[in-house]
Amino acid sequence: MILCRVLGNVTSTVKHPEYSGKRIMLVQPVNPETCEPLSKSFLSVDTVSSGPGEIVLVNKEGGSSRIAVRNEWAPVHSTITAIVDSIDLKK
């Protein structure tokens, strides 16, 4: 899993039928200590009703993502699986 910040919603009028009724979000990996961006953003299916600005856990692996959307044949690359309430780093 990857710690990410939700940047916003993605809207599409034409899409694969599997995406109907699902929210697609733009997310960007962040540093756990500073929440500063680490790398390029990517799209993720939202399974927990997250919103822009929230820190979330993203599963970026096809097999596990298809389990999260409950369809083993879905063309899904990543899913948002949790909204992070807090990060406690022991130093």
C-alpha positions as CSV (number, residue, x, y, z in Angstrom):
1,M,0.0,0.0,0.0
2,I,1.0,3.6,-0.7
3,L,0.3,6.7,1.3
4,C,-1.3,9.3,-1.0
5,R,-3.1,12.6,-1.1
6,V,-6.3,12.9,-3.1
7,L,-5.9,15.7,-5.6
8,G,-9.4,15.6,-7.1
9,N,-12.2,13.8,-8.9
10,V,-12.0,12.6,-12.5
11,T,-15.1,12.9,-14.6
12,S,-15.6,11.0,-17.9
13,T,-18.7,10.7,-20.0
14,V,-17.4,7.7,-22.0
15,K,-15.9,4.9,-20.0
16,H,-15.6,1.1,-19.6
17,P,-18.9,-0.3,-18.1
18,E,-17.0,-1.5,-15.0
19,Y,-16.4,2.1,-14.0
20,S,-20.1,3.1,-14.1
21,G,-21.2,4.2,-10.6
22,K,-17.6,4.3,-9.3
23,R,-15.7,7.4,-8.4
24,I,-12.2,7.8,-10.0
25,M,-9.8,10.0,-8.1
26,L,-6.5,11.6,-8.9
27,V,-4.0,10.7,-6.2
28,Q,-0.3,11.5,-5.5
29,P,2.1,9.5,-3.3
30,V,3.4,11.5,-0.3
31,N,6.2,11.3,2.2
32,P,4.8,9.8,5.5
33,E,6.8,12.3,7.6
34,T,6.0,15.5,5.8
35,C,3.1,14.7,3.5
36,E,5.1,16.3,0.7
37,P,4.7,14.9,-2.8
38,L,7.0,12.0,-3.7
39,S,6.2,11.1,-7.3
40,K,3.8,11.5,-10.2
41,S,0.0,11.3,-9.6
42,F,-2.1,8.5,-10.9
43,L,-5.8,7.4,-11.0
44,S,-7.4,5.2,-8.4
45,V,-10.9,3.8,-7.9
46,D,-12.4,5.2,-4.6
47,T,-13.9,2.5,-2.4
48,V,-14.2,4.5,0.8
49,S,-15.8,7.9,-0.3
50,S,-12.6,10.0,0.1
51,G,-12.4,13.6,-0.9
52,P,-9.8,16.1,-2.3
53,G,-7.1,16.9,0.2
54,E,-7.5,13.8,2.3
55,I,-4.5,11.4,3.0
56,V,-5.5,7.9,2.0
57,L,-4.0,4.4,1.7
58,V,-3.9,3.2,-1.9
59,N,-3.5,-0.4,-3.0
60,K,-1.6,-0.2,-6.3
61,E,-1.7,-3.8,-7.4
62,G,-4.3,-5.2,-9.9
63,G,-5.2,-8.4,-8.2
64,S,-5.9,-6.9,-4.8
65,S,-7.7,-3.9,-6.4
66,R,-10.0,-6.2,-8.2
67,I,-10.9,-7.9,-4.9
68,A,-11.6,-4.4,-3.4
69,V,-14.1,-3.7,-6.2
70,R,-15.5,-7.2,-6.0
71,N,-15.0,-8.1,-9.6
72,E,-12.1,-10.4,-10.6
73,W,-12.3,-9.3,-14.2
74,A,-12.5,-5.5,-13.7
75,P,-9.8,-3.5,-15.5
76,V,-8.7,-1.8,-12.2
77,H,-5.1,-0.8,-11.5
78,S,-5.4,0.7,-8.0
79,T,-8.0,1.4,-5.3
80,I,-8.3,3.8,-2.4
81,T,-8.9,1.4,0.5
82,A,-8.7,3.6,3.6
83,I,-8.8,7.3,4.8
84,V,-5.9,8.1,7.1
85,D,-6.9,9.7,10.4
86,S,-3.4,10.3,11.7
87,I,0.2,9.2,11.3
88,D,2.3,8.4,14.4
89,L,6.0,7.9,13.6
90,K,8.2,6.6,16.4
91,K,11.7,8.0,16.2
